[in-house]
Amino acid sequence: MIEISHLRKEYGDAVPLKDVSTVINDGEVIAIIGPSGTGKSTLLRCLNLLEKPTSGSIKVDGVEITDRNCDISKLRMKMGMVFQSFNLFGHMTVIENLMYAPCKLLHKSRQEAYDRGMQLLRAVGLSGKALNYPDQLSGGQKQRIAIARTLAMDPDIILFDEPTSALDPTMVGEVEAVIKELSKGDKTLLIVTHEMRFARQVSSRIFYMDEGGIYEDGTPEQIFENPQKENTRRFIKKLKVLEFELTGVNNDYVGMFSDITRFCMKNQISPVLKNKIISVIEELCFTIILPKLRNIDMKISIEVSEPGDEAVIKMSYPDAFDPATTDDDISLKIVKARTESIKYTRQNDRSIVKVVVNYE
């Protein structure tokens, strides 16, 4: 069992991990996903003390490994790590790479280490490469060797730091197949990955990391089908988001529409959809809603999903006003002609208008 309590890691002004607390049970397979720069790899490197946490504690099977008296070498025999850059010894053959640590750290005989190494090479489908050197292998083969080398130490926990990110797309599948087979065993796996399909297939639990910590934690079904938090939903659905806040009377409306145009160009949104978005905001926001507000306090978000053929516009404001009740029939007809649906609700003392706009 791994117990993480209030883990924090700082690099000068950068703080990738602000406050991480969780418990990882034996045998769990956890995929760690999220945008770049949200501390996913930093978390793994703190777990095996390649990075020293700034504060907080990590316990492995009841032993606090962040204690200054912790035997790091003993920890790393229990917790292996597979890097995205392979880290094989270039001057050693494949089988020598697998034999080195068991002989040196576990004091196994060369024959015992050789027999176990060949067994692992057969398991990853590379027994025929035992006498090759790493520079004679493809990227996918190197990564499978790196996994076999980690398994040669028989660790209870294996950390995978984006194991397929450095590979040609044609080689990703062979590495994923090895990890999937490994996930069926009794070892605890933590896998940082940008491959969402793979994360869903291989894991029993998902960490979505954002805002300096584990932003959402759940089963693959929950995270991918029914995320509970906004940032998770946007990440999973690959949404491109543009947000505005209108307050008081001094708002730059011209600049707002210029920002929408730039946003659409940057995300390759068709001129047809862009024009619909602008038209809906003009009619719904400026003609129908804003004149009814006692004080201007409106938040607007535009979410566009890949491949850019649908936009969801959300508007929120404090006044209880349903735009469907407007007496401006012309503007309402224009909005309805350009949208698939319009939904009005009241949540937390604010009106929420959700509009779906399609390319068609």
N, C-alpha and C positions, 0 to 999 in steps of 0.2 A: 504494500500500500504506500502511495505517495501522498503526503499531506503538505500543502502549500498554504502559508499563512502570511497575508499582507506583504507579499513579495514586491519589491521595488528595485528598479535598475535605472541609474542615471548615467548619461555620458555628457558631462558638462551641462549645457542648457537643454539637451535632448533627454526626454524621459520616456522611453518606449514602454516601460512597465511601471504603472503608477501604484496599483494596489491589486495584486492577484491573490485570491484565496480559493482553493478548491481541494477536493479529495479525489484521488484516482485509485480505484480498486484493482486488485490483482486480476490479470487476464482481460482487462478492458482494452479495446482498440479505439483510440481517440484520434480523429482527424482534426487538425487545427487549421482553420481557414480564416480569410479576412484580407482586406486591402494590404498592399505593400507598405512597410514601415510601421506596422501596428504591433510589433514586438513578438511575432510568432517564433522566429528563429532565436531571438534573445531569450525567450522562455526556455527553449530546449537547452541552450548553452548555459543558462543558470542552473538547470536541473542536474547537469553533470559537472558543474563548476568550471567549465571552460571560461565562463564569465562569473565574477564574484558579485553576488547581489549587493546592492547598496544598503538594503535593510530587509527585514522580514526573515522568515525561516522556512526551511524545507526539511521534511522528515521522510526517510525511506525505511519502511519496516520499523518505525519507532525510533530510528537513529537520526539525530539532527545533523544533517550533512553540512549545514552552514556554520556549525561550531568550528572554531579555529583548530581544535584538536582532532577534527575528523580525518581519517586516513583516506585521502582522495584516491590513491591507487586501489585500495580495497573497494571503494565505491564503484570505480570504473570497471572492475571485474564483474560487478553485478548489473551495470547499466552501460550497454553498448550504444554507439552512435554511428549512423550512416550519413555521410556528408554528400552534398550535391556535387562536389568536385572530386569524388572517389577517394583521394588521398592514399593511393596504393604506392608501395615502394617500387620505384622504377628499376632499380638495380637487382631486384629479386624476381624469380619466376612466380607464376601464380600460386603454385603449391607452397613455395617458400613464404609468400605473403601470408598464407593461411596458417603456417606452422610457427611463425616467429613469436607471436604473443603467447600462445599456449605453452611453448617451451620456456620462454623467458619468465613469464608471470605465474603460470600455473605449474611450472616445473614438470611438464609432461615429457616423456621420452620422445625422441625424434620419430620413432616408429609409431607410437601412439598418436602423435600430432599429425603424422602423415596419413594414417588410416582414417582419422576423423576428417581431415581436410579433403581427402578424396571422396568420402561419403557426402560431404557438403557440396562438393563440386558436381557430383552426380545429381544431387537434389535441385541444383539450379541449372542443370543441363549443360555443364561446361567441363565435364571430366576430361574431354579431349584437349583442353587448353592448359592442362596442369603445368606443362614445361614451357609454355609461352611466357613472354614478358608483357607487362601492361601496354607498352606502346604498339604491340602487335594485335591488340583487341579493339573492337568497336566500343563506342560509349556505353551502349546497353550491356555489353559483356563485362566491361569494367565495373559497372554498378552492381551487376549480379555477383561479381567476385567480391566487391566491397561488402555486400550483404553476407555472403558466405564467410568472409573473414570475421565479421562481427559475431556471427553464430558460432564460430570456432571457440569463442570464450564462454559459450553457453550462458549468456546473461539472462536475468529474469525480466529486464526492461530493455527495450530497444527504441531509440529515438531516431527518427528519419527526418532529416532537414531537406525538404524539397528534393526527394531522391530522383525525380524525373525531369527537373527543370533545365538541366544542362544537356539533355538528350535530344537528338533528332526525333521528330514526331513518329517516325517509323520504328523507333527503338523503345518508345515509352511502354508499349503493351507488354513486352517481355519482362520488364522490371516489375510492372504492376502485378503480373501473374505470380511472380515469386512472393511478393508481399501479401497478396490475397491468400496464397497457400499458407504462409506463415501466420496469418491472422486467425486461422482455424485452430491453432494450437493454444497453449496455456500461457504464453508470454504476454506481457503488457506492452502495447505498442502506442507510441505517440508519433503522429505523422503530420508534418507541415506540408501542405500541398495546395497548388492552385488548380488542380484537376478536380472539378466539382463532381463529375460522374464517378470517378474513382473514390473520392471521399465518401460519397453516399453508399457505394457498393461495399466498401471494405470495413467501415467503422461501426461500432456499437454506440458511439457517442460523438458529438460534434462540439468543439469549442469555436465560436465565432469571436475573433478578437478585434477590438476597436476601442478607441478612447482610453488607451493605456491599460486595458485589462481584458478579462473574459466577458465580453459584452452580452453574449447569450450562450447558454449551455443547454443542449437537449439531444434527443434522439435524431438520427438522420431524417426520419419522417417529419418530426416537428420542425426542424430547421429548414428543410427544403420545401415542405408543403404548407406549413402554417407558422412561419416565424412570428414571434411575439413582439419584437422590437423593430423600430423603423429602419435603423441602419442595416440590420440583418436583411430585412425585406428588400431594401434597395440593392444590396450586394448580390443576393441570390437571384433576383430578377434582372440583374445587370442594367439597372435604371440609371439614366443620365438625368441629373436634377439641376434645375435653376430656381432660385428662391428670391423673393422680394418682400420687403416690408414697407407698407405705406402708413405714415403717421402724420398727423397735423395737416397743414395746407401746403407746405413747401416740398413737394415731391417732384423728382425729375422724371416725368412721364415720357418725354422724348428719349432720354437716356435708357429708360426701361425697355422701350421697344427696340432700340439699337442693340441692347444686351440680348434680347430674345433672338434677333436676327443673327448675331454672332454665335450664339449658342447653337442655333439650328445649323449654321454652316459648319461649325466645328464638329458636330456629331452627325454630319451627312444626312440631315433631315430634309426631306423633299420640300421644294418651294410650295407645293400644294398644302402639305400639312402645316408648314410654317405660317402661311397666310390664314389658315383656319384658326390656328392658335391665337394669332394677333386679333383676328376678327372677333373671336369669342370673348377675349379679355376686354376688348374695346366696348362691346355691347353689354356683356354681363356685368363686368366690374364697373366701368366708368359711366355707363348710361343707366343701368338698372339698380345696382347695389349702392354705390357711393353716395348718390343723392339722398338715399334713405337713412344714412348713418348720422347719428347725433354728433359723434366725433370720429374722425378718420383713424381707424386702427385696424388695418387689414394686412393679413399675411397671404402671399400667393406663392404657390409652388407649381412648377411644370416638370412632370416626370415623363421621360420618353424611354420606352423599352426597345431593346434590340429586336428586330433589325430596323427600328426607326419608323414603323408604320402605324404607331398608335401613341397618343399623348394623353396623360391624365392631368387635368388642371384642378388644383384644390385652392379654395379661398376660405379664409376664416375671419370672423369679425364678431364683436360682442353683441351687437343688436340682434334681436329675434326677428329676422325678416327672411321669408322664403321668396326668392326671386320669381317663383312660379305664380305668385300672387300679384305681380306688378300690373299696373294699368297701361304699361308701355307695350302694347301688343306687337308692334312692328319689330322692336328690338328682340323681344322674346322669340318671335318667329325666326328671325335671323339666327339666333343662337341655336334653336332646335334644328334648323336646317343644316347646321354645321357640326352637330354632335350626335353621338350614338345614344348617350344617356346623360341625365342630370339628376343628381340626388342631393336632397337637403336634409340635414340632421342638426340637432342641438347636442353638444358635448361639452361638459365642464364650463357652462355659462358662455359658450361661444357657438355661433352658427358656422356650420361646415357645409360648403357647397363643393361637390365632386362632379367634375365634368369629364366625360371620355370623348376624345376626338380621334377619329380614324382618318387614314389616308384616303380611303375610298370616298 
